[in-house]
């Protein structure tokens, strides 16, 4: 499974791993919708990714927009692999900034 979810008091962390593609995009969408709740921070960890399908990039950008609309903190945690950043630029998206947990 390329994604896992950790839920705690006021925080949800979705971890993506390996090569993720459109085959599991519906699952990510469902997790993002569930995690985007008032008074709950959402972090998405991309550090263990090797490849990110453009469908997933679109979902993550949509989640970022929705989080801002709701006033919910949304961050990308860990270091985004260079291969993922290059693929995002090639697809016309700005790469997500990297941050370390707790920043």
N, C-alpha and C positions, 0 to 999 in steps of 0.2 A: 504494500500500500504506500503510495507516494506522499501521503499526508496523515498527520496525527494532530489531535487537539488536546490541549491541556487547559482546564478551567479551574480558576481559583476565585477567591473573594475579589470581585471587581475587575478581573482580568481574564481574557481568553487569549491563548497563544496557539496559532496554527503553524505547524512546522511542515514545510515541503521538502521532499527528499528525492534525489535521483532525477530521472528524466520524466517530466510530467507533460501530458498532452490532453487533447480534447476528450479522450476517453473517460477521464475522471473530472472534467470541468463541471459537470452537473453537481457532483458531490461537493466540490469547493464552493460553488454558488450557494448551496444549501447551508454549508458551515458558516460562510460569511454572513448570510442573512440571519442565522441564529445568533451569531456572535455580536452583530451590530445592535446593541441594546443600550438604552440610556444608562449612564453611570457605570459603564463597563468598558474598560480599555481593551483595545484589540491590537495584538502584535502578530505579525506574520514573519516567520523566520525562513529566509531563503538561502541560508549559508550552505546547506547540504545539497543544493540543486546542481545538476549537471546540464540540464536543458529545460527551457520553459517555453511552452507553446504560446503563440500569440493570443489564443483564447483565454489562457490564464492571465496574461498581462492585462487584457481588457477587463477581466473580472476584478483584478486587484486595483486597477485605476478606478473602476466604478465603485468599489468598496471605499476607497479613499474619498471620493466625492461625497458618497452617502454619509460617511463618518463625519466629514466637515459639516454637512447639512444638519446632522443630528447633534453636533457638538461633542462627538465621541472621539477620544484620542485614538489615532490609528498610526502605527509605526511599523517599519520594516526593521527587524532586529538582525544582528549579526552582520557579517560581511557578505555583500552580494558578489557571487563569483563573477569574474571578468567575462567568462563565456556567456553568462546570462545577460550582463550589461551590453555586450556587443550585439547579441540577438535582439535585445529590446530596441537599440538604436537602429538596427537594420530594418525592424518592423515599423519604425517611425515614432517610437515612444522614447521619452526621456527615461534613463535608468533610475530606479529607486535609489535614494541615498541610503548608505549603510549607516547603521547605528549599533552601538553595543547595548545589550540589555541594561535597563535602568537609566538610560540616557533620555 
